[in-house]
Amino acid sequence: MRADARKNRDHLLAIAGAVITEQGVDASLRDIARRAGVGLATLLRHFPTREALLDALLRTSFDELTARAGELETSSSPEDALVSWLRACVACAHEYRGVVALMTAAIEDTESALHASCVTMRAAGTRLLARAQAAGTARTDIDGTDLFALVAALAWLGDQPSLTPRADHLFDVVAGAILASAEKGDAGDKRRPQTRD
């Protein structure tokens, strides 16, 4: 890609990021083009579909979260790594309103442009969870899918104006519920009760 084309593409992505942060993932492509100072045809020449635009915008963030998980795996305790990654993941999901539904759909849809990045990111979180579970610092009755669902729930809470002031507190409550320690006894390893015949 020529330098001027790369510059134009990067400009469109920067504007798209700002608009989607304000309006959510369903923001008007026409509005994005207008704010970027180009025609809709120019935007569509770079990004032929909404999904192509979102893929270009979000894949970088998702890939950064995957890389961050790898760094935390080697630089932090299992407990700190899991909580740090969870916080970063929630912040990313909260940055673009509506992205959680898009991420969830992309994981299920192998044809989605975002499928590979979302699956890889979830797998990175799952590895951090498994590492914390093996160290005895995270409850063992949840898996990567549960962790991803908790990210979605926490991002949704942050999108609710009446709950925004409580978002950090609620994050701490959920993170505390994920973590287990010797002092908590069996609280971190709750199993469903067995039914009697």
C-alpha positions as CSV (number, residue, x, y, z in Angstrom):
1,M,0.0,0.0,0.0
2,R,1.3,3.4,-1.0
3,A,2.2,5.8,1.8
4,D,-0.6,8.3,0.9
5,A,-3.2,5.5,0.8
6,R,-2.0,4.2,4.1
7,K,-2.2,7.7,5.6
8,N,-5.8,8.1,4.2
9,R,-6.8,4.6,5.6
10,D,-5.3,5.5,9.0
11,H,-7.2,8.8,9.0
12,L,-10.5,7.0,8.2
13,L,-9.8,4.5,11.0
14,A,-9.1,7.2,13.5
15,I,-12.3,9.0,12.7
16,A,-14.3,5.8,12.7
17,G,-12.9,5.0,16.1
18,A,-14.0,8.4,17.5
19,V,-17.5,8.1,15.9
20,I,-18.0,4.5,17.1
21,T,-16.8,5.4,20.6
22,E,-19.5,8.1,20.6
23,Q,-22.3,6.3,18.8
24,G,-21.6,2.6,19.1
25,V,-20.9,-0.1,16.5
26,D,-24.1,0.8,14.5
27,A,-22.9,4.3,13.8
28,S,-23.7,5.5,10.3
29,L,-21.0,4.9,7.7
30,R,-22.2,8.1,6.0
31,D,-21.6,10.0,9.2
32,I,-18.1,8.5,9.5
33,A,-17.3,9.5,5.9
34,R,-18.7,13.0,6.4
35,R,-16.6,13.6,9.6
36,A,-13.5,12.3,7.8
37,G,-14.1,14.8,5.0
38,V,-14.5,12.2,2.3
39,G,-17.4,10.8,0.3
40,L,-19.1,7.5,1.2
41,A,-17.6,5.9,-1.9
42,T,-14.1,6.7,-0.7
43,L,-14.8,5.1,2.7
44,L,-16.3,2.0,0.9
45,R,-13.3,1.8,-1.3
46,H,-11.1,1.3,1.8
47,F,-13.7,-0.7,3.7
48,P,-16.4,-2.3,1.5
49,T,-18.6,-3.3,4.4
50,R,-19.3,-2.3,8.0
51,E,-17.7,-5.5,9.2
52,A,-14.5,-4.8,7.2
53,L,-14.3,-1.4,8.9
54,L,-14.9,-2.9,12.3
55,D,-12.5,-5.7,11.7
56,A,-9.7,-3.2,10.8
57,L,-10.6,-1.1,13.8
58,L,-11.1,-3.8,16.4
59,R,-8.6,-6.4,15.3
60,T,-5.7,-4.3,16.5
61,S,-7.2,-3.9,20.0
62,F,-8.0,-7.6,20.2
63,D,-4.5,-8.6,19.1
64,E,-3.1,-6.2,21.7
65,L,-5.1,-8.0,24.4
66,T,-3.8,-11.3,23.2
67,A,-0.2,-10.0,23.3
68,R,-0.9,-8.4,26.7
69,A,-2.0,-11.8,28.1
70,G,1.3,-13.3,26.9
71,E,3.3,-10.6,28.6
72,L,1.3,-10.9,31.9
73,E,1.8,-14.7,31.8
74,T,5.6,-14.2,32.2
75,S,5.7,-11.0,34.2
76,S,3.0,-11.3,36.9
77,S,1.6,-13.7,39.4
78,P,-1.3,-15.8,38.1
79,E,-3.8,-13.8,40.2
80,D,-2.5,-10.4,39.1
81,A,-2.2,-11.5,35.5
82,L,-5.8,-12.6,35.4
83,V,-7.2,-9.5,37.0
84,S,-5.0,-7.1,34.9
85,W,-6.0,-8.8,31.7
86,L,-9.7,-8.9,32.7
87,R,-9.6,-5.1,33.4
88,A,-7.9,-4.4,30.1
89,C,-10.4,-6.6,28.2
90,V,-13.4,-4.9,29.9
91,A,-11.9,-1.5,29.1
92,C,-11.5,-2.5,25.4
93,A,-15.1,-3.8,25.2
94,H,-16.4,-0.7,26.9
95,E,-14.6,1.6,24.6
96,Y,-16.8,0.8,21.6
97,R,-20.5,0.6,22.6
98,G,-22.2,-2.5,21.2
99,V,-18.9,-4.4,20.5
100,V,-19.7,-7.1,23.0
101,A,-22.6,-8.4,20.9
102,L,-20.4,-8.2,17.9
103,M,-17.6,-10.2,19.6
104,T,-20.0,-12.8,20.8
105,A,-21.4,-13.3,17.4
106,A,-18.0,-13.4,15.8
107,I,-16.8,-16.2,18.0
108,E,-19.8,-18.3,16.8
109,D,-19.5,-17.3,13.2
110,T,-16.4,-18.9,11.5
111,E,-17.1,-16.7,8.4
112,S,-16.8,-13.4,10.4
113,A,-13.8,-11.3,9.7
114,L,-13.4,-10.9,13.5
115,H,-13.7,-14.6,14.3
116,A,-10.0,-15.5,14.4
117,S,-9.1,-12.4,16.5
118,C,-11.9,-13.0,19.0
119,V,-11.2,-16.7,19.4
120,T,-7.5,-16.0,19.9
121,M,-8.2,-13.3,22.5
122,R,-10.6,-15.6,24.4
123,A,-8.1,-18.4,24.3
124,A,-5.5,-16.0,25.8
125,G,-7.8,-15.2,28.6
126,T,-8.6,-18.9,29.1
127,R,-4.9,-19.6,29.5
128,L,-4.5,-17.0,32.2
129,L,-7.6,-18.4,34.0
130,A,-6.2,-22.0,33.7
131,R,-2.8,-20.8,35.1
132,A,-4.5,-19.1,38.0
133,Q,-6.7,-22.2,38.6
134,A,-3.6,-24.4,38.6
135,A,-1.9,-22.1,41.1
136,G,-5.0,-22.3,43.3
137,T,-5.8,-18.6,43.0
138,A,-8.9,-18.8,40.8
139,R,-12.1,-20.9,41.3
140,T,-12.2,-24.0,39.2
141,D,-15.9,-24.1,38.3
142,I,-15.6,-21.5,35.5
143,D,-14.0,-21.7,32.1
144,G,-12.9,-19.3,29.3
145,T,-16.5,-19.0,28.0
146,D,-17.7,-18.0,31.5
147,L,-14.8,-15.5,31.8
148,F,-15.7,-14.0,28.4
149,A,-19.4,-13.7,29.5
150,L,-18.2,-11.8,32.6
151,V,-16.2,-9.4,30.5
152,A,-19.4,-8.8,28.4
153,A,-21.5,-8.2,31.6
154,L,-18.9,-5.8,33.1
155,A,-18.7,-3.9,29.8
156,W,-22.5,-3.6,29.6
157,L,-22.5,-2.3,33.2
158,G,-20.1,0.4,32.2
159,D,-22.4,1.4,29.3
160,Q,-25.3,2.1,31.7
161,P,-25.2,5.8,32.8
162,S,-26.8,5.1,36.1
163,L,-24.3,2.4,36.9
164,T,-21.2,4.0,35.6
165,P,-20.2,5.4,39.0
166,R,-20.3,1.9,40.4
167,A,-18.4,0.2,37.5
168,D,-15.1,0.0,39.3
169,H,-16.7,-1.3,42.5
170,L,-18.6,-3.9,40.5
171,F,-15.5,-5.0,38.7
172,D,-13.8,-5.6,42.0
173,V,-16.8,-7.6,43.2
174,V,-16.7,-9.8,40.1
175,A,-12.9,-10.2,40.1
176,G,-13.1,-11.1,43.8
177,A,-15.7,-13.8,43.0
178,I,-13.4,-15.3,40.4
179,L,-10.4,-15.4,42.6
180,A,-9.9,-18.1,45.3
181,S,-7.4,-18.4,48.1
182,A,-6.5,-20.7,50.9
183,E,-8.2,-18.4,53.3
184,K,-11.5,-18.7,51.5
185,G,-11.5,-22.5,51.9
186,D,-13.8,-24.2,49.5
187,A,-15.5,-20.9,48.4
188,G,-13.5,-20.8,45.3
189,D,-14.3,-24.3,44.2
190,K,-18.1,-24.4,44.5
191,R,-19.7,-27.3,42.7
192,R,-23.3,-27.7,41.9
193,P,-25.0,-29.7,44.7
194,Q,-25.6,-33.3,43.9
195,T,-29.3,-34.3,43.7
196,R,-30.5,-37.2,45.7
197,D,-32.6,-40.0,44.4
